[in-house]
Amino acid sequence: MNPHHETDACVEDLRAALEANGITLPSLGVDLPSFASTLPTRPLIALGNCNQATARALVDALRKAAVQ
Protein backbone atom coordinates (compact mmCIF):
# COMPACT_ATOMS: atom_id res chain seq x y z
CA MET A 1 0.00 0.00 0.00
CA ASN A 2 1.20 3.49 -0.87
CA PRO A 3 2.30 5.44 2.27
CA HIS A 4 -0.09 8.26 1.35
CA HIS A 5 -3.06 5.88 1.10
CA GLU A 6 -1.95 4.07 4.25
CA THR A 7 -1.79 7.36 6.15
CA ASP A 8 -5.20 8.47 4.85
CA ALA A 9 -6.67 5.12 5.89
CA CYS A 10 -5.15 5.45 9.35
CA VAL A 11 -6.65 8.93 9.75
CA GLU A 12 -10.09 7.63 8.74
CA ASP A 13 -9.77 4.64 11.11
CA LEU A 14 -8.81 6.99 13.95
CA ARG A 15 -11.66 9.36 13.10
CA ALA A 16 -14.15 6.45 13.15
CA ALA A 17 -12.80 5.09 16.44
CA LEU A 18 -13.02 8.51 18.05
CA GLU A 19 -16.55 9.04 16.73
CA ALA A 20 -17.56 5.65 18.15
CA ASN A 21 -16.62 7.12 21.53
CA GLY A 22 -18.45 10.40 20.91
CA ILE A 23 -15.23 12.33 20.23
CA THR A 24 -14.56 14.67 17.30
CA LEU A 25 -11.15 16.22 16.66
CA PRO A 26 -11.92 18.87 14.01
CA SER A 27 -8.27 19.33 13.03
CA LEU A 28 -7.53 15.61 12.64
CA GLY A 29 -5.72 14.99 9.38
CA VAL A 30 -2.48 14.26 7.60
CA ASP A 31 0.42 16.60 8.40
CA LEU A 32 1.18 17.76 4.88
CA PRO A 33 4.70 19.13 5.56
CA SER A 34 5.78 15.64 6.64
CA PHE A 35 5.15 14.45 3.06
CA ALA A 36 7.65 17.04 1.82
CA SER A 37 10.44 15.70 4.00
CA THR A 38 13.39 14.09 2.31
CA LEU A 39 13.94 11.90 5.36
CA PRO A 40 12.83 8.27 5.12
CA THR A 41 10.14 8.69 7.77
CA ARG A 42 6.48 7.92 7.51
CA PRO A 43 4.06 10.82 7.20
CA LEU A 44 2.74 12.25 10.45
CA ILE A 45 -0.88 12.46 11.54
CA ALA A 46 -1.90 15.80 13.02
CA LEU A 47 -4.34 15.46 15.89
CA GLY A 48 -4.76 19.22 16.14
CA ASN A 49 -6.27 21.31 18.88
CA CYS A 50 -9.34 20.51 20.92
CA ASN A 51 -11.25 22.10 23.77
CA GLN A 52 -11.11 20.87 27.35
CA ALA A 53 -14.38 18.91 27.08
CA THR A 54 -13.04 16.98 24.08
CA ALA A 55 -9.73 16.34 25.85
CA ARG A 56 -11.62 15.00 28.89
CA ALA A 57 -13.72 12.72 26.66
CA LEU A 58 -10.53 11.42 25.07
CA VAL A 59 -8.95 10.81 28.49
CA ASP A 60 -12.06 8.95 29.66
CA ALA A 61 -12.18 6.76 26.53
CA LEU A 62 -8.48 5.90 26.78
CA ARG A 63 -8.71 5.07 30.48
CA LYS A 64 -11.75 2.88 29.87
CA ALA A 65 -9.95 1.04 27.06
CA ALA A 66 -6.81 0.59 29.19
CA VAL A 67 -8.65 -1.40 31.88
CA GLN A 68 -10.35 -3.78 29.47
C-alpha positions as CSV (number, residue, x, y, z in Angstrom):
1,M,0.0,0.0,0.0
2,N,1.2,3.5,-0.9
3,P,2.3,5.4,2.3
4,H,-0.1,8.3,1.4
5,H,-3.1,5.9,1.1
6,E,-1.9,4.1,4.2
7,T,-1.8,7.4,6.2
8,D,-5.2,8.5,4.9
9,A,-6.7,5.1,5.9
10,C,-5.1,5.5,9.3
11,V,-6.7,8.9,9.7
12,E,-10.1,7.6,8.7
13,D,-9.8,4.6,11.1
14,L,-8.8,7.0,13.9
15,R,-11.7,9.4,13.1
16,A,-14.2,6.4,13.1
17,A,-12.8,5.1,16.4
18,L,-13.0,8.5,18.1
19,E,-16.6,9.0,16.7
20,A,-17.6,5.7,18.1
21,N,-16.6,7.1,21.5
22,G,-18.4,10.4,20.9
23,I,-15.2,12.3,20.2
24,T,-14.6,14.7,17.3
25,L,-11.2,16.2,16.7
26,P,-11.9,18.9,14.0
27,S,-8.3,19.3,13.0
28,L,-7.5,15.6,12.6
29,G,-5.7,15.0,9.4
30,V,-2.5,14.3,7.6
31,D,0.4,16.6,8.4
32,L,1.2,17.8,4.9
33,P,4.7,19.1,5.6
34,S,5.8,15.6,6.6
35,F,5.1,14.4,3.1
36,A,7.6,17.0,1.8
37,S,10.4,15.7,4.0
38,T,13.4,14.1,2.3
39,L,13.9,11.9,5.4
40,P,12.8,8.3,5.1
41,T,10.1,8.7,7.8
42,R,6.5,7.9,7.5
43,P,4.1,10.8,7.2
44,L,2.7,12.2,10.5
45,I,-0.9,12.5,11.5
46,A,-1.9,15.8,13.0
47,L,-4.3,15.5,15.9
48,G,-4.8,19.2,16.1
49,N,-6.3,21.3,18.9
50,C,-9.3,20.5,20.9
51,N,-11.2,22.1,23.8
52,Q,-11.1,20.9,27.3
53,A,-14.4,18.9,27.1
54,T,-13.0,17.0,24.1
55,A,-9.7,16.3,25.8
56,R,-11.6,15.0,28.9
57,A,-13.7,12.7,26.7
58,L,-10.5,11.4,25.1
59,V,-8.9,10.8,28.5
60,D,-12.1,8.9,29.7
61,A,-12.2,6.8,26.5
62,L,-8.5,5.9,26.8
63,R,-8.7,5.1,30.5
64,K,-11.8,2.9,29.9
65,A,-9.9,1.0,27.1
66,A,-6.8,0.6,29.2
67,V,-8.7,-1.4,31.9
68,Q,-10.4,-3.8,29.5
